[in-house]
Amino acid sequence: MRFLNDPLSLLYFIPIFLITITVHEVAHAYTAYRLGDPTAAAMGRITLNPLKHLDPFGFIMLLIVGFGWAKPVQINPRNFRNEKAGMAISALAGPVSNILMAFAGLIFLNIVVVIVVNTSEWIYDMGDFYYAGELIYDEINDIHYVPKINSILRAALRFFYQFATLNIYFAVFNLLPVPPLDGSRIVNYFLPPRLSYYYSYVERYGFIVLMILIYTRILTIPLIFFAGFFLSAMDFVLSLFFNIFI
């Protein structure tokens, strides 16, 4: 696995993953609560404590095989005024939270890019003390702070890029119309009663179907395409604004 080849990736991945699943599950729980279902709230799921949302086995599987899961939020649709609408909106809240986090990650990423570019120009203006990966010339002790700044900026760039990437992949994956993913709840809302009944019946086998799709990599190409498309589109829109400062 990539984590074995690059253990340093874990330093970025673990906090990003915990933030991602925590906000995602809180979005489900809080939305359901606002719509009239207190089930998740009573179970303590409206909290930013990641331990409340972490499924240990799902997390281990993610590290080993690249596919895992968080602890699902329990929702009782009978508490909603409109059961199908309540389930669909509660389900949609999770991916929407990931899209917003991806957008926030790209904003911070672009801010760091602006800092890097402007810092590089400032360092270049120092003339003989120009820094380009290594200290080429060092005569003043104060110059030693330059590598530290660049290390922090490189770490920030990597963190926010991975943060945005993981969240957009998480959003696109969860929007797939395959039970038990969030997309199945959304699709079910638009189905007529008869099809909705059969679609809900298939849900008991949804996890098996999902595992087959993942194992055979049928989902890989469309997932990469759509996630990459949305990530690039969001970054392009933001870059139009941030290019003003570069």
Buried (B, 14 or more C-beta within 10 A) or exposed (E): EEBEEEEEBBEBBBBBBBBBBBBBBBBBBBBBBEBEBEBBBEBEBBBEEBEBBBBEEBBEBBBEEEEBBBBBBBBBBEBBEEEBEBBBBBBBBBBBBBBBBBBBBBBBBBBBBBBBEEBBEEBEEEEEBBBEEEEEEBEEEEBEEBEEBBEEBEBBBBBBBBBBBBBBBBBBBBBBEBBBBBBBBBBBBEBEEEEBEEBBEEBEEBBEEBEEBBEEEEBEEEBEEBBBEBBEEBBEEBBEEBEEEE
